[in-house]
């Protein structure tokens, strides 16, 4: 009996030693990832594989013709803004804007077919070069950023419990960042109630998770579409987004059930949005400048003046107002105060210096110069380190 008891003790000791050895090996092999845009320190976290897509992109000639017509109308009414980083970005896309002005359907078709494969989406979309071509990132960073965003979205939705370094040991945290991503995406989509499938329009880089081809843009912007519901907006409430990227948030808002959505953006960006959304949702889901209104409207900056006083439920601005010229940014804030009841801002406040432009702007400073904005909520943005989420209620004097 004593021998058997001693054998059990030795067996338990050997088991504990093996566990300690396994923990030591795991910790010694850990690579700690941290970067300004990452919410989590990622310890040797899984890197979902990014894939190129080469599916034939359907290009509707009638939609292309509409896009060129809408662009020419918008461009004629749009005066050049004061210096901003977006002027420089637009100047790099002269071939595209030239094709729009000339109505060059074959040229536009070629650029739309490869929308995510060249630099046309520079500054507002996860194009191929971010994953396969640029050397500014450490190898695998963008894939790990996708992991970070999946974890962040899961936490924001309550699908994952928020980790706490005081209440958990390091190995438990390492296990947390190794959460099964296929299961996580399935749980996120179930909680959202809409799909995060990335339309293969323009051959975007995608991640295959749980049998779904999704993208960093889908995951990042799903949080904002979720917030629209969380903040009590109804499907028919008018929503305006100032600066809409290539249209990913508008797409997800549409999937979430919102049917009165307007994007205010530069004319050439509106052309990209019209193609992406018109192809993903069908040409009858979108309308451009001068066309009968559809569920999603793509309009140039001057068109904001045609929106009625207090007629908009919410204006959204993400990663945009700090980057434009101060006169235009101030004008936008005044228009937001005129047309909307709520203002949701998700922006950075680092005031980076832009050559020939100056330091970037800060949204609270812009808002402070206009009466009627009452800050209801300010917090760190769930989806990206270094960004702040603010919700303002706009109060108007009566009489």
N, C-alpha and C positions, 0 to 999 in steps of 0.2 A: 504493500500500500504506500509506503514511504517513497519507494522507488518510482511508483507511478505518479505520485504527487510531485516529486522532483522533476519528472519528465514533463508534466504539464506546465510547471513553472518555467522550465527551459524553453518549452515550445512557445509560451506566451512571450518570453523575453526575445526569442528569435523573431517572432512576428513583429514585435515593437521595433526591433532593430531594422527589420526590412522596411517598415513604414518610415522610420527616420531616414534611412538611406534613400528611399524613393523621394521623400520631401527634399532632402539635400540636393539630389540630382536635379530635381525640378527647379529649385531655386537657383542653382548655379547655371542652369541653362536658360534662365529667364532673360528676356530682352525688354527693358522698360522703354515704352514709347510715350513720349509726351510732346505736344506741339501746341502753338497758340490756339488752333482751331479745335483741338480735341478736348472733350469734356472729361474723359477718363484717362488715368494712366493705364496703358495696355500692356500687361505682362505676357509676352509671348502669345498674344491673342491670335485666334484664327483669322486668316485673311481670305475672305470669300474671293473666288476667282472672277476677275473681270473678263468679259468676252467681247470681241468685236462682233458686230452683226453685219451681214451682207444680204439681207432680205431685199428683194426688189421693192423700192419705194413707189407706191402709187402716186402719180402726179396727174391730177385732174386738169386738163388744159383750160376748162372753163374757170376753175378756181384760180389758176395762174393769171388768166386775163383779168379777173376781178381784182386780184392783188395788185397788179400793175396799175389799173385804173384808180383804185383806192389810194395807192401811194402817190400818184401824181396829184390827186385832189388834196391830200393831206400835206404834201410837200409844198404845194403852192401857197397854202395858208400858214405855213410854219416858218417863223423867222428864226434865224440862227441864234442860239442861246449865247449867254456870256461864257467865257472860258470854263471848261470842265473836262474831266478825264474822258467823258463820253464823246466829246468832239474828236479826240484823238483816236478812240476806238472806231468811230464811224469813218474817219479818214482812211483807215486801213482796209475798208471794205468798199472802195470806189468801184470795183468791178460789179459788185452786187447792186449798188445804188444806180450805177449807170445802166445796167440791164433793166432795172425797174423803170427808170425815166424813159428809156427807149422802147419799152414794151417788148424786149427781146425774150420771147417765150422759150426758145431752145436754151439760151444762156441761163435763164432762171430755172428751168427744169434741171439742168446739170447741177446747179448749186443747191437746189432743194434736195435732190437725190442723195447728196453727200453732206447734208446739213451738219452732222456731228463729226465729220471727218476732216474738216478744215478749220480755219480760224474765224469763220463767220459768227460763231457763238462766243467769241472771246469776251470774257467778262460776265457772262450771264448763263452759262450752261456747262455741264460736265462733258466736254468733247473728248475725242479719242486722245489727243496729245497730252491731256492731263494724266492719262494712265500709261501711254506707250511712247511719248515723245519728249516730254520736258524733263530736264535734269535738275530743276530747282528743288524737287522733292526727293527724300530718301527713297530707295527702292521699296515698293510695297506700301508707301504711306497712304495713297488714296484708297487702297483696299482696306487698310486698317481704319481709315476714316469712315468707311462704310460700316465697319463693325461698331465703331464708336456711335454713329448715328442710329444704328439699330438698337443698341443698348439704351441710348438717350430717349428714343421714341417709346420704347417699352416702358421706361421709367415714367415718362410724362403721361402716358396713358394709364398707368397703374397695372400694366401687364407684368412688370418686374417690380419687386421691392427695391427700394433705393439702398445701395450699399452704404455702410458706415464704418470707417476704418477704426473708430474707437470701439465698436461693438463686435468686430469680427477680426479673425487673424488673417495674416497675409495669404495663406493657402486658400482660405474660403473666398477671399477676394479674387484670387487667380481663377478659382473655379467659376466665379460669377462672370468674369470677362470671357470665359470659355462656354458661355451659354449656347445651347444648340440653336443655331441661327435659322435652320429650317422651321423648327417648332416655333421659334420666336416670331418669325414673319407671319406664320399662320395665326398665331394668337393676336398679333397686331391687327391683321386684316379683319379678324372676327370682332375685335373691340371697335375698330373704326366703322365697320359696316360697309366698306367699299374697298375695291381692289387697288393694289399698288403695282399692277402690271404697267410696264413702260411700253407705250406704242412704238413699234419699230419703224418710226417715221424718220427718214434721214439717217438711218443706220446708227443709232446711239450705242455707246458701250453699255453693257448690261451685266447684272449679276444674276445667276440662276440659283434661286433659293426656294425650297419647297415646291419645285416644279414651276415657279413663276419667274419670268424675266422682269426684273425690276431695276431701278437705278438710284443713285445717290439723290438725284433731284426729287424723285417720287417720295423717298423716305423723308427727306428734309422737309418738304412742303406739306406732307400729310399732316404734320403737327398743326399747321396753321388752318387747314381745312377742318380739322377736329375742333380747333379753338372757335371757329365761326359758330358751330353748333353749341359748344360749351357756353359761349357768351349769349346764347339765346336768340340768334338770328333765325328767321324763318325762310323757307325755300324761295319765296317771292320777294324778300327784302332786297332792295337795291344795294349792291356792293360795288365799290370802285377801288381798283388797285392802281396805284401810281408806280409805274415801272414794273412790268410783268415778266421779265426774263423771256424765255421762249414760249411761255404759256403753261408751265407745269402746275402752278397753283390754280390757275383757272380751270385746268382739266380736272384736278382733284376736287375742287369746289363743285364742279358740275357733277362728278360722280357722287359727291356727298349730298346732292339734291338741289343745289342752288341754281336758279334759272334766271337771274337778273344781275349779270356780272359784266362790268365794264373795265377795260384796261386803258389807261392813258399812258402813251409812250411815244418815243421818237418814231417818225414815219417808217424808217427802214426796219426798226424792231417790230413794229406793228405788222409789217409784211411777213416777217418770219413767224410771228404768232398766228397770223391768219392761216398760213400754210400748215403749221403744225396742228393747230386745233381743228382747222377745216378738214384735214386729212384724218386725224384721230377720231373726231366726233361726227364727221360728215359736213359738207359745205353748208347745209341748211342750219347748222348750229351756230354759225358765226356771221357777223356782219362787220363791214369796214366803214370808213368815213364816207358819208353820202349815201349809204345803203339803208334799206328798211331794217329796223332793229330786230335782232335775234337774241337768243339766250345769252350769248357772249358777244360783246361789242368791242372792237379794237379802234381806238380813236387817238388822234394826235393831241398834243398839249393844249392848243387853243380851244378845243372842243369842250374843255372843262367849264368854260364860261357859259355854255349852253345848258348846263345842268341846273335844275331849279333849286332855289334856296331851301335848305333843310329837307331835301327830297331823298337823300341817301342815308341808309341805315348805318353804314360803316365805310370808311376809307382805310385801306391797308397800304403800308409802305414798308418794303423789306430791302435792306442793303442798297439804298438808292439815294435818298435825299442828301446824305452827307457828301455825296460824290458830284453833285451838280453845282452850278454857279449860285452864289448867294442871292442875287436878285430873283432868279427863277425859283429857288427853294423857298424864299420868303413869299413869293407870289402863290406858290402851291399851298403853303400853310394858310394863307388868307382865304384861298378858295376852299380848302378843307373846312375851315371855320364857317364858311358861308353855306356849303351844300350838305354837310354831314352832321349826324348826331353822335357818332363815335369815331375815334381815330386810333387804329392799332399800328404802332411803330415797332419794327424789329430792326435795329441798326447798331453799328459800332460807334464808339465815341473817341477813337484814338487820335483823331485830327492829324492823320498822316499828311505830309507835305507833298503836293503834286506839282512838279515843275511847270512853270508858266501859268499856274492856276492859284497856288497857295495852299494853306491848310484846309483839310476837309472840315465840314460843318458838324454841329452837334444838334440833334433834334430838339432837346429841351431848351436850348438857347433860342432856336427858331420859334418854338411855341411860346416862349416867354414874351416875345415881341408882339403877340396878338392876343386880344381880349377873348375870354369865353372858354378857354381850354382848361378843364379841371382834371388833374391827374388822379385816376382811380386806382391804378396798379402799376408798379414798377418792380421788375425782378430780372435776374439773369435769364437769358434765353436758354431753354432746355436743350436745344439742338446743336449749339455751337458756342464754345468758349469765346469770351471777348465781345459778346453781343448782349444788348439789353432789350427786353420786351416792355413796352409801355402801352397802357390803355388810357386814353383821354375821353372824357365826356365833354361834349360841346354845349355850353349853356348860352342861350340867347336872351337878351332882354325882351320883355313883352311890351307890346304897345308900339 
